[in-house]
Amino acid sequence: MNCLIIDDNIIARTTMKQLVRQDKSLTLVGECEDAMAAYQKIMSDPVDLLLLDIEMTGMNGIELVKSLGSKNPIIIFTTSKKDYAAEAFELNVADYITKPVTTVRFLQAIEKAREIFKSKKQEVKVEEDAFIFIRDSNIVRRLRLDEILFAEAMGDYVKLYTTDKFYSVHSSLKEVESKLPDNKFLRVHRSFIIQVGKIDTIEGGTLIINKKMVPVADTYRAALNQRLKIL
């Protein structure tokens, strides 16, 4: 991960650089003593992780994060005060460390950031035009993943539903599940796999996709709730 240190205290920056050097998964791409300089750096260069102080002259660390817009590096706040913790975690930061930063606490925070980084990479690895090949009757057909709304197990067959039709493939739902990227698709019932981004509404134990009702089993409800970004 490319990381940027932002702190107006030179001693704190020096300490953080020493900690960064202990983890080979981190590449230090720079250090900034104020948020404005950091903002310009983030806008111009690829930065995956910010090691960010909060209380700084001018724009503070929380204001910097809010100003980044579509740029969304992973954030680890490092600060001498606990007062900002609640506001910081509302920004979905990876961690919040109070100074002085110990090696153990730093490595714990980096591990959290690493997991988020892996998750982000999985989210972008499947392109919009990614596809699978299916055998539909006697025809081998290319089917774009983005067209698939959901899959339904029907005996020895699985129906793959698109907006205006469905395809029946001779397969088990488990086999189909193994072919679909888990960053887009999710099992919600022993007989159904859905594309999360295609959900229109959810009410009780039923979700609606393209005016079709799909049941959600209790055993899968927690996993579904984790995937949804509900405001």
C-alpha positions in Angstrom: 0.0 0.0 0.0 1.2 3.5 -0.9 1.0 5.5 2.3 1.2 9.2 3.1 2.0 10.6 6.6 0.3 13.9 7.5 1.2 15.5 10.8 2.3 19.0 11.7 4.7 17.7 14.4 8.1 16.7 12.9 8.8 14.3 15.8 5.5 12.5 15.2 6.3 12.2 11.5 9.7 10.8 12.3 8.2 8.2 14.6 5.6 7.2 12.1 8.2 6.8 9.4 10.1 4.4 11.6 7.0 2.4 12.1 6.2 2.3 8.4 9.6 0.9 7.7 8.8 -2.1 9.9 6.1 -3.3 7.6 7.2 -4.4 4.1 3.7 -4.1 2.7 3.8 -0.3 3.1 5.5 2.1 0.7 6.0 5.6 2.0 5.2 8.1 -0.8 5.6 11.2 1.2 5.0 13.3 4.3 3.1 16.5 4.8 3.0 19.0 7.6 -0.4 20.4 6.8 -3.7 19.2 5.3 -3.6 21.5 2.2 -0.3 20.1 1.1 -1.7 16.6 1.7 -4.8 17.4 -0.4 -2.7 18.4 -3.4 -0.5 15.3 -3.0 -3.6 13.0 -2.8 -5.2 14.6 -5.9 -2.0 14.2 -8.0 -0.5 10.9 -6.9 -1.9 7.4 -6.1 -2.2 7.1 -2.3 -3.9 4.0 -0.7 -3.4 4.9 3.0 -3.3 8.1 5.0 -1.6 8.1 8.5 -3.4 11.2 9.5 -3.2 13.6 12.5 -6.4 15.4 13.4 -5.4 18.7 15.1 -3.4 20.7 12.6 -3.1 24.4 11.8 -5.7 25.4 9.2 -7.7 22.5 7.8 -7.8 19.6 10.3 -7.6 15.9 9.5 -11.4 15.3 9.7 -12.0 18.3 7.3 -9.4 16.9 4.9 -11.1 13.5 4.8 -14.5 15.2 4.1 -12.9 17.2 1.3 -11.6 14.2 -0.7 -14.8 13.4 -2.5 -14.4 10.5 -4.9 -10.8 10.0 -3.7 -11.2 7.5 -0.9 -7.9 6.4 0.5 -8.0 4.2 3.7 -7.7 6.4 6.8 -5.9 5.7 10.1 -6.2 8.7 12.4 -3.3 9.3 14.8 -4.1 11.9 17.5 -3.3 12.8 21.0 -6.9 13.2 22.0 -9.8 10.7 22.2 -12.5 13.5 21.7 -12.8 13.0 18.0 -13.3 9.2 18.0 -17.0 9.2 17.4 -16.9 11.7 14.6 -13.9 9.9 13.0 -15.6 6.5 12.9 -18.6 8.1 11.2 -16.2 8.6 8.3 -15.6 4.8 8.1 -12.0 5.0 9.0 -9.9 1.9 9.4 -8.7 2.8 12.9 -8.1 5.6 15.4 -4.9 5.5 17.4 -4.1 7.8 20.3 -0.5 9.0 20.7 2.1 7.9 21.6 1.7 5.2 18.9 3.2 1.9 19.9 4.5 -0.7 17.5 1.9 -3.2 18.5 -0.9 -0.8 18.1 0.4 0.5 14.8 0.6 -3.0 13.3 -2.9 -3.8 14.5 -4.2 -0.8 12.6 -2.2 -1.7 9.5 -3.7 -5.2 9.5 -7.2 -3.6 9.5 -6.2 -1.3 6.7 -4.7 -4.3 4.7 -8.0 -6.2 4.9 -9.9 -3.1 3.6 -7.3 -2.7 0.8 -7.8 -6.4 -0.3 -11.5 -5.9 -0.3 -11.2 -2.8 -2.5 -9.1 -4.7 -5.0 -11.7 -7.5 -5.2 -14.4 -4.9 -5.9 -12.6 -3.5 -9.0 -11.1 -6.7 -10.4 -14.4 -7.6 -12.2 -14.9 -5.3 -15.2 -18.4 -4.3 -16.3 -18.1 -6.4 -19.5 -16.9 -9.6 -17.7 -18.8 -12.7 -18.8 -19.3 -16.4 -18.4 -20.2 -19.0 -21.0 -23.3 -21.1 -20.5 -24.8 -24.1 -22.4 -28.3 -23.1 -23.3 -29.9 -26.2 -24.9 -27.4 -27.1 -27.6 -25.9 -23.6 -27.8 -22.9 -22.3 -25.9 -23.7 -18.7 -25.2 -21.7 -15.9 -23.8 -23.6 -14.1 -21.0 -22.4 -10.9 -19.4 -22.3 -11.0 -15.6 -23.9 -7.6 -15.5 -27.0 -9.0 -17.2 -27.6 -11.6 -14.6 -30.2 -10.5 -12.0 -30.4 -13.7 -10.0 -30.1 -17.5 -10.2 -32.7 -20.0 -9.1 -32.2 -23.7 -8.5 -34.9 -25.9 -10.2 -34.1 -29.6 -9.6 -31.1 -30.6 -11.8 -31.2 -27.2 -13.5 -30.5 -23.6 -12.6 -32.3 -20.7 -14.1 -30.3 -17.5 -14.8 -32.6 -14.6 -15.0 -31.9 -11.4 -17.0 -34.1 -8.4 -17.5 -36.3 -9.9 -20.2 -35.7 -13.7 -20.2 -34.0 -16.6 -18.4 -31.6 -19.3 -19.4 -31.7 -22.9 -18.1 -28.4 -24.6 -17.5 -27.9 -28.2 -16.4 -26.0 -27.6 -13.2 -26.2 -27.3 -9.4 -26.6 -23.9 -7.7 -23.3 -24.6 -5.9 -21.5 -25.0 -9.2 -23.0 -21.8 -10.6 -22.1 -20.0 -7.4 -18.4 -21.0 -7.8 -18.4 -19.4 -11.3 -19.9 -16.0 -10.1 -17.7 -13.4 -8.5 -18.5 -13.1 -4.8 -18.0 -9.3 -4.8 -21.1 -9.0 -6.9 -23.2 -12.1 -6.2 -24.5 -13.4 -2.9 -26.5 -16.5 -1.8 -29.6 -15.5 0.0 -31.5 -18.8 0.1 -30.6 -22.4 -0.5 -32.3 -22.0 -3.9 -31.3 -18.4 -4.9 -28.2 -16.4 -5.6 -28.7 -12.7 -6.4 -26.7 -9.9 -7.8 -26.6 -7.4 -4.9 -26.5 -4.4 -7.1 -29.7 -5.4 -8.8 -31.9 -5.3 -5.7 -34.8 -2.8 -6.0 -36.4 -3.2 -2.5 -36.4 -5.4 0.5 -39.4 -6.0 2.8 -39.3 -8.5 5.6 -38.0 -11.9 4.2 -38.5 -10.9 0.5 -36.4 -8.8 -1.9 -37.6 -7.5 -5.3 -35.4 -7.6 -8.4 -37.0 -6.4 -11.6 -40.5 -6.9 -10.2 -39.7 -10.5 -9.2 -39.8 -11.7 -5.6 -36.8 -13.6 -4.2 -37.0 -15.1 -0.7 -34.3 -14.4 1.9 -33.6 -17.2 4.3 -32.9 -16.3 8.0 -29.5 -18.1 7.8 -28.4 -15.7 5.0 -29.9 -12.5 6.3 -26.9 -11.4 8.3 -24.6 -11.8 5.3 -27.0 -9.8 3.2 -27.3 -7.0 5.7 -23.5 -6.7 5.9 -23.2 -6.2 2.1 -25.9 -3.5 1.9 -24.8 0.1 2.4 -28.0 1.2 4.1 -28.2 4.9 5.1 
